[in-house]
Amino acid sequence: MSNDPKLKLIAHSESMCDILRRIDMISDSDSSVLLIGETGVGKEMVAEYIHRSSKRADKPFVKVGLAALPPDLLESELFGHERGAFTSASNEKKGLFELANNGSIFLDDIDDFPINLQSKLLRVLESSELMRVGGMKPIPIDVRLITAAKIDLRELCDQGRFRSDLYYRINVVPVIIPPLRERPDDIPQLIQHFLDRFAPNKKLQISKSAMGALLRYSWPGNIRELRNIIQRISLFANGEINESDLPEEMKPDNPLETLLKACNRCFNEDDMTFDQVVNCLEVNLIRRALQQAKGNRSEAARQLKMSLSTFRDKLKKYNLEQT
């Protein structure tokens, strides 16, 4: 975790510690950084860590959620406009790039950036100057760019939805942030951090069984989901937090309930042989585990308490390798 208490960046797992070591090596450069990871993994916090660790730390850090900005206002919001540039432009306005001058700008969800504006963004990055909407003179800017994507931008390039020249310009230093399910060593410290944040006066403790359930859960919403659940639990819990305090989806299923959830057909069709019933159950349990693990085979195998090699053999046996 960073020594700066304002950042609250938890890094206990080897993968996250490696990421922080890499960031520390490039923090003082002006190279563009592309953060890649699922929704909720903490890309915004990592972006802020990069800025606060850099020589621009005392300059502006502007965060932009591109997916939340209306497409027809995006150009004006990013690059500003002159008075009279369009009907409602009664005054000139500085864009977010100008407001970030001498500091850093974080463009989240760059994979949602409209194709028709990508050439203008590229020109701004290449020339270090921008032109406001309706403007006649270029405005010099000095901004360090940090972007984030939730999917592989190369796929968008192949589909013609993202300019390859812009991709290479923003992908100088790629940083892949693993999902929470792949770094369980971070979970206990994150839980304690959020307990201290949301219930500082309660001195809440997590029981061994509850911690086990939290570690087994696949966390599809990543750190954002963990934060929200711990906040909810902390409102009602007192003393020790037990499994009964956890959301239903985190509580271990009764084995019979698991089978019933996986497949009703096995228990309702009278003409199935024993082997057919067993095969049907296995197929549906594997599919359910893959669904809960968001397609991650290692996590699905772990949920089923099965070795990865055995899990792969069963995928092949039941022709589920494309699932």
N, C-alpha and C positions, 0 to 999 in steps of 0.2 A: 504493500500500500504506500502511496505517496506520503512524504513527510508533511506536505501541506494539508492541514485539516480541512480546508475548504473543498478539496477534490474528492475525498472519500472513495478513492479508487482501490478496490480490494483485489489483491493479486497474491494468492497463496499457491495455486497450482503451478506446475513447471511450465505449462504452455503460456499462462498469463505472465509469469515472471520473465520468460523469454521475450515476450512482446514488449514489456517495459524496458528490458535491457536494450532491445533494438531501437525503441523510440528514443532512449537516452543518447544513443549514438548519433541520431540524426536531428535531434531537437533544435540545435542551434543553426541548422542549415535553413535555406528558404525553399527546399524541395517540396513539391506537391505530394501529399499523402492521400492514398485511397484506402479507406477502411471498408472491409468486406465482412459481412456477417448477417445472421438472421435478425429479424425484428426483435428488439428487446435485449440484445446482448450487451448493450452499453456503449455503442459507437459514439454517442454524444459525449459521454464522460471521457472516453479515450481521446477524442478530439480536443476537449478542454485541457486534458493532461498534457497533450502535445504543445498546446499554446502556452500553458503556464510554466512549462519546462524550457521554453525557448527564450531567446533574447528579446522577443516581442511581448513578454509576459505583462509588462505594464502598459501595453497599448490595447486598443479595442479588440474584443473577441466577439464577432457577430455570428449568431447561429441562425440558419435559414432552413426551415422545413419546406422543401420544394413542393412536396405532395399537397401541402395545405394551402398553397397560394393559387388563386384563380389564374388559369392560363392567360386570360386576356389582360391581367394586371402584372404578370410576372416580369416582363421586360422593364416596365416602369419601376417596379419594386427593387429590382436588382441594380439597374443602371441609372435610375432617376429620370426626370423629365424637365423640360423647360416650360415656362408659363405659356399657355396657349397651344401646347403640343397636341392636345385633343380637347374635346368639349369641356370636360370637368377639370382641366388643368388650369385652375385660376392662379396658382403660384408655382414657382419653380420648386423642385423637390430633389434632394440628394438621394441617390439610391443606396442600397445596402453595401455595395462595393466601396462607395465613397466613405460611408460611415466606418468601414473597417480599415481605412487607409492607415498604413504603418503598422497594422496589427494582422490579425488572421480572420479569415471568413470560413465558416463551416457550412457546406452545402449538403444537407442530408437528403437521401432519396434521389441521388443524381440519376439513377436509372429511370426516374419519372420525368426527367427534363425534356421538354418538347424538342423534337428534331429541328423545327424551324428556327429555334433560338440558339442551337448549339454552335453554329458558325460565329455568331456574335460573341458568345462566351469564349470561344477559342481565340478570336481576335483580341479580346481584352487581356487574356492570359499571355498571349504571345507578345503583344505590344506594350503591356503595362500601362495602358491608357484606355479610357472609355469615352463613348459619346452618348450623352443623355438623349432620350427620345425627344425629337424636335430640336436637338442641339446642332450647332454649327462648328464648334471647336472641341478638340479632344482634351480630356482632363487626365493628367498623369496620376497614376495610383501605384502604391507599393503595398501589396497584400500577399500574405502567404495563404495558399489554398489548401484546405482539407475537405475532402469529399467522402461520402459514404454511400454504399450500395448494398442492397439486400439480396441481389442476385449477381451472377457472373456477367459482367458487361460485355464480355467477348461474344456471348450468345446474342445479345442485342445488336452488336456490330454485324454478326453473320446474318441477322434478320433485316438489316438495313434500318434499324431503329435507333442506332447510336453511331455517331461518326467515329471512325477508327482513329483519325488524327487527334480528335479530342480525347479519346480513350488513352492514347499514348502520352498525351500531355498531362493528364491528371494521375496517371498510374506510374509515376516516377518511383514512389516508395509504397508498394502494396502491403497492407497489414491485414491478415486474416484473423478475425476474432472468433474463437470457437464457441459453439453454443454451450449453455450451462450444463447440459447433460453429459458433455464430454470433458468437463472439468469439475467433478464433484468435490474435489479438495477445497474449492472456493466456497462451497455452500455453507458450511458451519460459520465461517467468518462473516459472510454476507448476512446470514440470519442474525448473528449477534449485532452486527452494525445496524440493521434495521430495527431490532429490539431496542437498542440504545437510542435510536433516533425517535421512534414512535412511542416508546413507553419508558422514558429515562428514570422515572421514579418508582416503577413497579418491580424491578429486579427479577424479571421473568427468566425461568430456566426451561430448557427443552429436555424432556425425558429421553432416555435412550431409545425407546420404541418409536417415539415421534420423530426423532432425528433419523432413525432408520427409514421410516416412511418418506421423509423429505428427501433423503438421499436416493431412494429408489425411484422416485417420481421423475418423469421424463422432461418436465419443464418446457412445454411447447412455447410458452411466452417468455422464457428466459428470465433475466434479472428483473425485468419489469413485472412479470407475473409473481416472482418471489417477493418483491417489495410490497405489492398490493396485498398478497396473502398474509404476510407477516404484520402488515398494518392492521388488517381486519382481525387477525387473531389477538393482537395486543390490546384491542379495544375491550375485549370481553374476558380475557384470561387473567388469572391471578395466581401467583406462585409458579407452579410447574405446569408446563404445557404438555398435554398428553395426546395420544392418537385421537381421542374423542373430540379434541379441539380442532382437528384438521378438517379441511373440506372433504366431502365424500369421495371425490376422485382420487384422493391420496390414501385413503384407508384400504388396507389389504382386503381383497374379496374372499369370501368363503369359496373353497374349491368348487363346490357344486354350482354356486352362482356364476363363477367364471365360465364353467362349461356351458351353462344355460345362455349366458350372454353371447358366447362364441357361436353357438349353433343350436337353433331350435329344431332343425330338420332331423337331427340324429335321434331325438326323443319322440318324434311324432310320426315317422314313417315306419310301418311294421315290416316292410319287405326288405329292409337292409340287413345284410349279414354283419357279424361281429367285426370283421376286418373293415367293412365299409364304414361302420360307425366310428371306429378308431381313426381311420384315414380322414373322415369328414371332420372329426373334432380337431385333429392335428392341423389340417388345412386352415380351419377357421381361427384356431388359436394363433397360428403363425401370422395370418392376415391381421388379426386384432393387435398383436404385438408390434407388427410393422407400422400399423396406423398410429398407435400410441407413440411410437418412437420416431414418427415423421420420416419413415423410410430408412432410418439408420439401423443397419443390420447388426452391428455390434451391440447396440442398446437393446434391440429386440431379443437377441439371444440371451442377454443378461437378464431381461425381464422373465424369460422362460426358464432361467437357470440351466442353460444349455450352452455347450461350447460352441464357438463360432464355426468350427469345422463341421460339427454335427448339424448346426442350423443351415449351413450352406448345402449340405447333402440333402436335407429335407426340402429345401427350395428346389433343388434339381429333381428330386424324386416326384414332387407334386407339380412340377412345371410352373413354379412361382418365381422364377429368376427375374422376370420382367416386372414383378409387382412393385 
